């Protein structure tokens, strides 16, 4: 294990729902919660030009697939599970995402400013 990875493993984890916190590589952390087949928060503002680490926590009992064609990511999150994805650096703009298994309800967007 590289010393950098070892140090990162012991950094305190800061989780902010809908807000950003700088992570070790100079990016931003975002946490989304899936509850009742909806994203909380449904809209998140992040700084442009940075990597974004998105943690998706599924508070529902059923699985959901986090999908974004704009961000070029998709990941199945088990019921009660969570997953972390890294995207970017992002240009200014709006990046939509959905919960593919409940696409009519689970919609959101990441706005890079």
GUVEX-573115 format. One record per atom (N, C-alpha, C): residue number from 1; residue in three letters; atom name; x, y, z. Coordinates in steps of 0.2 Angstrom, whole numbers, plus 5000, padded with zeros to 4 digits. Example, Ala and Ser with C-alpha at 12.3 -4.5 7.8 and 13.67 -1.06 7.14 Angstrom:
# GUVEX-573115
i|aa|at|x|y|z
1|ALA|N|5066|4972|5039
1|ALA|CA|5062|4978|5039
1|ALA|C|5066|4984|5039
2|SER|N|5064|4989|5035
2|SER|CA|5068|4995|5036
2|SER|C|5064|5000|5039
END
This chain:
# GUVEX-573115
i|aa|at|x|y|z
1|UNK|N|5004|4994|5000
1|UNK|CA|5000|5000|5000
1|UNK|C|5004|5006|5000
2|UNK|N|5003|5011|4996
2|UNK|CA|5007|5017|4995
2|UNK|C|5006|5021|5002
3|UNK|N|5010|5025|5004
3|UNK|CA|5010|5029|5010
3|UNK|C|5004|5034|5009
4|UNK|N|5003|5037|5003
4|UNK|CA|4997|5041|5002
4|UNK|C|4990|5038|5003
5|UNK|N|4990|5032|5001
5|UNK|CA|4983|5028|5002
5|UNK|C|4983|5026|5009
6|UNK|N|4988|5025|5013
6|UNK|CA|4988|5023|5020
6|UNK|C|4986|5029|5024
7|UNK|N|4988|5035|5022
7|UNK|CA|4986|5041|5025
7|UNK|C|4979|5043|5024
8|UNK|N|4977|5042|5018
8|UNK|CA|4970|5043|5016
8|UNK|C|4965|5038|5020
9|UNK|N|4967|5032|5021
9|UNK|CA|4963|5028|5025
9|UNK|C|4961|5030|5032
10|UNK|N|4966|5034|5035
10|UNK|CA|4965|5036|5042
10|UNK|C|4962|5043|5042
11|UNK|N|4961|5047|5037
11|UNK|CA|4958|5053|5037
11|UNK|C|4951|5053|5040
12|UNK|N|4949|5057|5044
12|UNK|CA|4942|5057|5046
12|UNK|C|4937|5058|5040
13|UNK|N|4931|5055|5040
13|UNK|CA|4927|5055|5035
13|UNK|C|4921|5060|5037
14|UNK|N|4920|5065|5032
14|UNK|CA|4915|5070|5033
14|UNK|C|4910|5069|5028
15|UNK|N|4903|5068|5030
15|UNK|CA|4898|5066|5026
15|UNK|C|4893|5072|5027
16|UNK|N|4892|5075|5022
16|UNK|CA|4887|5081|5022
16|UNK|C|4881|5080|5017
17|UNK|N|4875|5079|5019
17|UNK|CA|4870|5078|5014
17|UNK|C|4869|5084|5010
18|UNK|N|4870|5084|5003
18|UNK|CA|4868|5089|4999
18|UNK|C|4874|5095|4999
19|UNK|N|4879|5095|5003
19|UNK|CA|4884|5100|5003
19|UNK|C|4890|5097|5001
20|UNK|N|4895|5101|5000
20|UNK|CA|4902|5098|4998
20|UNK|C|4907|5099|5004
21|UNK|N|4911|5095|5004
21|UNK|CA|4917|5095|5009
21|UNK|C|4923|5093|5005
22|UNK|N|4928|5097|5005
22|UNK|CA|4934|5095|5001
22|UNK|C|4937|5088|5003
23|UNK|N|4939|5084|4998
23|UNK|CA|4942|5078|5000
23|UNK|C|4949|5078|4998
24|UNK|N|4953|5073|5000
24|UNK|CA|4960|5074|5000
24|UNK|C|4963|5076|4993
25|UNK|N|4960|5074|4987
25|UNK|CA|4963|5075|4981
25|UNK|C|4960|5082|4978
26|UNK|N|4957|5086|4983
26|UNK|CA|4955|5093|4981
26|UNK|C|4948|5093|4977
27|UNK|N|4945|5088|4978
27|UNK|CA|4938|5087|4975
27|UNK|C|4933|5089|4981
28|UNK|N|4927|5087|4979
28|UNK|CA|4921|5088|4983
28|UNK|C|4917|5082|4985
29|UNK|N|4915|5081|4991
29|UNK|CA|4911|5075|4993
29|UNK|C|4904|5077|4993
30|UNK|N|4899|5073|4990
30|UNK|CA|4892|5074|4990
30|UNK|C|4889|5067|4992
31|UNK|N|4884|5068|4997
31|UNK|CA|4880|5062|4999
31|UNK|C|4873|5062|4996
32|UNK|N|4870|5057|4993
32|UNK|CA|4863|5057|4991
32|UNK|C|4860|5051|4994
33|UNK|N|4854|5052|4997
33|UNK|CA|4850|5047|5000
33|UNK|C|4844|5045|4996
34|UNK|N|4843|5039|4995
34|UNK|CA|4837|5036|4991
34|UNK|C|4832|5034|4997
35|UNK|N|4827|5038|4997
35|UNK|CA|4822|5036|5002
35|UNK|C|4815|5036|4998
36|UNK|N|4811|5031|4999
36|UNK|CA|4804|5031|4996
36|UNK|C|4805|5032|4988
37|UNK|N|4810|5029|4985
37|UNK|CA|4812|5030|4978
37|UNK|C|4813|5037|4976
38|UNK|N|4815|5041|4980
38|UNK|CA|4817|5048|4978
38|UNK|C|4824|5050|4981
39|UNK|N|4827|5054|4977
39|UNK|CA|4834|5056|4980
39|UNK|C|4833|5062|4985
40|UNK|N|4837|5062|4990
40|UNK|CA|4837|5067|4995
40|UNK|C|4844|5070|4995
41|UNK|N|4846|5076|4994
41|UNK|CA|4842|5081|4990
41|UNK|C|4842|5079|4983
42|UNK|N|4837|5082|4979
42|UNK|CA|4836|5081|4972
42|UNK|C|4840|5085|4968
43|UNK|N|4843|5091|4971
43|UNK|CA|4847|5095|4968
43|UNK|C|4853|5097|4972
44|UNK|N|4859|5096|4969
44|UNK|CA|4865|5097|4973
44|UNK|C|4870|5102|4969
45|UNK|N|4872|5107|4972
45|UNK|CA|4877|5112|4968
45|UNK|C|4884|5111|4971
46|UNK|N|4888|5110|4966
46|UNK|CA|4895|5109|4967
46|UNK|C|4900|5113|4963
47|UNK|N|4906|5114|4965
47|UNK|CA|4911|5118|4961
47|UNK|C|4913|5115|4955
48|UNK|N|4913|5119|4949
48|UNK|CA|4915|5116|4943
48|UNK|C|4923|5115|4943
49|UNK|N|4926|5112|4939
49|UNK|CA|4933|5111|4938
49|UNK|C|4936|5106|4944
50|UNK|N|4932|5103|4947
50|UNK|CA|4934|5098|4953
50|UNK|C|4931|5091|4952
51|UNK|N|4935|5086|4954
51|UNK|CA|4932|5080|4954
51|UNK|C|4927|5080|4960
52|UNK|N|4921|5076|4959
52|UNK|CA|4916|5075|4964
52|UNK|C|4915|5068|4966
53|UNK|N|4916|5067|4972
53|UNK|CA|4915|5060|4975
53|UNK|C|4908|5060|4977
54|UNK|N|4903|5055|4974
54|UNK|CA|4896|5055|4976
54|UNK|C|4895|5048|4980
55|UNK|N|4893|5049|4986
55|UNK|CA|4891|5043|4989
55|UNK|C|4883|5042|4989
56|UNK|N|4881|5037|4987
56|UNK|CA|4873|5036|4986
56|UNK|C|4872|5030|4991
57|UNK|N|4867|5033|4996
57|UNK|CA|4865|5028|5002
57|UNK|C|4858|5026|5000
58|UNK|N|4856|5020|5000
58|UNK|CA|4850|5017|4998
58|UNK|C|4846|5016|5005
59|UNK|N|4842|5020|5007
59|UNK|CA|4838|5019|5013
59|UNK|C|4832|5014|5012
60|UNK|N|4830|5013|5006
60|UNK|CA|4825|5008|5004
60|UNK|C|4827|5001|5005
61|UNK|N|4822|4997|5005
61|UNK|CA|4823|4990|5006
61|UNK|C|4825|4986|4999
62|UNK|N|4823|4990|4994
62|UNK|CA|4824|4987|4987
62|UNK|C|4830|4990|4984
63|UNK|N|4833|4987|4979
63|UNK|CA|4839|4989|4976
63|UNK|C|4837|4995|4971
64|UNK|N|4842|4999|4969
64|UNK|CA|4841|5005|4965
64|UNK|C|4847|5005|4960
65|UNK|N|4846|5008|4954
65|UNK|CA|4852|5009|4950
65|UNK|C|4853|5016|4949
66|UNK|N|4858|5019|4952
66|UNK|CA|4860|5026|4951
66|UNK|C|4863|5026|4943
67|UNK|N|4860|5031|4939
67|UNK|CA|4862|5031|4932
67|UNK|C|4862|5038|4930
68|UNK|N|4867|5040|4927
68|UNK|CA|4867|5047|4924
68|UNK|C|4871|5046|4917
69|UNK|N|4867|5048|4911
69|UNK|CA|4871|5048|4905
69|UNK|C|4875|5054|4905
70|UNK|N|4873|5060|4908
70|UNK|CA|4877|5066|4908
70|UNK|C|4884|5065|4911
71|UNK|N|4884|5061|4917
71|UNK|CA|4890|5059|4920
71|UNK|C|4894|5053|4918
72|UNK|N|4890|5049|4914
72|UNK|CA|4893|5043|4911
72|UNK|C|4894|5038|4917
73|UNK|N|4889|5037|4921
73|UNK|CA|4890|5032|4927
73|UNK|C|4884|5029|4928
74|UNK|N|4884|5022|4930
74|UNK|CA|4878|5019|4932
74|UNK|C|4881|5014|4938
75|UNK|N|4877|5013|4943
75|UNK|CA|4879|5008|4948
75|UNK|C|4873|5006|4952
76|UNK|N|4872|4999|4953
76|UNK|CA|4867|4996|4957
76|UNK|C|4869|4997|4964
77|UNK|N|4864|4999|4968
77|UNK|CA|4865|5000|4975
77|UNK|C|4860|4995|4978
78|UNK|N|4862|4990|4982
78|UNK|CA|4857|4986|4986
78|UNK|C|4853|4989|4991
79|UNK|N|4847|4987|4992
79|UNK|CA|4843|4989|4998
79|UNK|C|4847|4990|5004
80|UNK|N|4847|4995|5007
80|UNK|CA|4851|4996|5013
80|UNK|C|4858|4997|5012
81|UNK|N|4860|4997|5006
81|UNK|CA|4868|4998|5004
81|UNK|C|4870|5005|5002
82|UNK|N|4876|5005|5000
82|UNK|CA|4878|5012|4998
82|UNK|C|4884|5011|4993
83|UNK|N|4885|5015|4989
83|UNK|CA|4891|5015|4984
83|UNK|C|4894|5022|4983
84|UNK|N|4900|5022|4981
84|UNK|CA|4903|5028|4980
84|UNK|C|4906|5029|4973
85|UNK|N|4905|5034|4970
85|UNK|CA|4907|5035|4963
85|UNK|C|4911|5042|4962
86|UNK|N|4916|5042|4958
86|UNK|CA|4920|5048|4957
86|UNK|C|4919|5050|4950
87|UNK|N|4917|5057|4949
87|UNK|CA|4916|5060|4942
87|UNK|C|4920|5066|4942
88|UNK|N|4921|5068|4935
88|UNK|CA|4924|5075|4934
88|UNK|C|4931|5074|4933
89|UNK|N|4934|5080|4933
89|UNK|CA|4932|5087|4935
89|UNK|C|4926|5089|4930
90|UNK|N|4922|5093|4932
90|UNK|CA|4916|5094|4929
90|UNK|C|4916|5102|4926
91|UNK|N|4914|5102|4920
91|UNK|CA|4913|5109|4917
91|UNK|C|4907|5112|4920
92|UNK|N|4906|5119|4920
92|UNK|CA|4900|5122|4923
92|UNK|C|4894|5119|4919
93|UNK|N|4888|5117|4922
93|UNK|CA|4883|5115|4919
93|UNK|C|4878|5111|4923
94|UNK|N|4873|5108|4921
94|UNK|CA|4868|5104|4924
94|UNK|C|4869|5096|4922
95|UNK|N|4870|5092|4927
95|UNK|CA|4871|5085|4925
95|UNK|C|4865|5081|4929
96|UNK|N|4861|5078|4925
96|UNK|CA|4855|5075|4927
96|UNK|C|4856|5067|4929
97|UNK|N|4853|5065|4934
97|UNK|CA|4854|5058|4936
97|UNK|C|4847|5055|4938
98|UNK|N|4846|5048|4938
98|UNK|CA|4840|5045|4939
98|UNK|C|4841|5039|4943
99|UNK|N|4836|5036|4947
99|UNK|CA|4836|5029|4949
99|UNK|C|4832|5025|4944
100|UNK|N|4836|5022|4940
100|UNK|CA|4833|5018|4934
100|UNK|C|4827|5014|4936
101|UNK|N|4827|5011|4942
101|UNK|CA|4822|5006|4943
101|UNK|C|4815|5009|4945
102|UNK|N|4816|5016|4947
102|UNK|CA|4810|5020|4948
102|UNK|C|4811|5027|4945
103|UNK|N|4812|5027|4938
103|UNK|CA|4814|5033|4935
103|UNK|C|4809|5038|4935
104|UNK|N|4802|5036|4936
104|UNK|CA|4797|5041|4936
104|UNK|C|4797|5045|4942
105|UNK|N|4800|5043|4948
105|UNK|CA|4800|5046|4954
105|UNK|C|4807|5048|4956
106|UNK|N|4812|5044|4955
106|UNK|CA|4819|5045|4957
106|UNK|C|4823|5049|4952
107|UNK|N|4823|5056|4953
107|UNK|CA|4826|5060|4948
107|UNK|C|4830|5066|4952
108|UNK|N|4836|5068|4949
108|UNK|CA|4839|5073|4952
108|UNK|C|4844|5076|4947
109|UNK|N|4848|5081|4950
109|UNK|CA|4853|5085|4946
109|UNK|C|4859|5087|4950
110|UNK|N|4864|5087|4947
110|UNK|CA|4870|5090|4950
110|UNK|C|4872|5096|4946
111|UNK|N|4873|5102|4949
111|UNK|CA|4874|5108|4946
111|UNK|C|4881|5110|4947
112|UNK|N|4885|5110|4942
112|UNK|CA|4892|5113|4943
112|UNK|C|4893|5120|4942
113|UNK|N|4895|5124|4946
113|UNK|CA|4895|5131|4945
113|UNK|C|4903|5134|4946
END
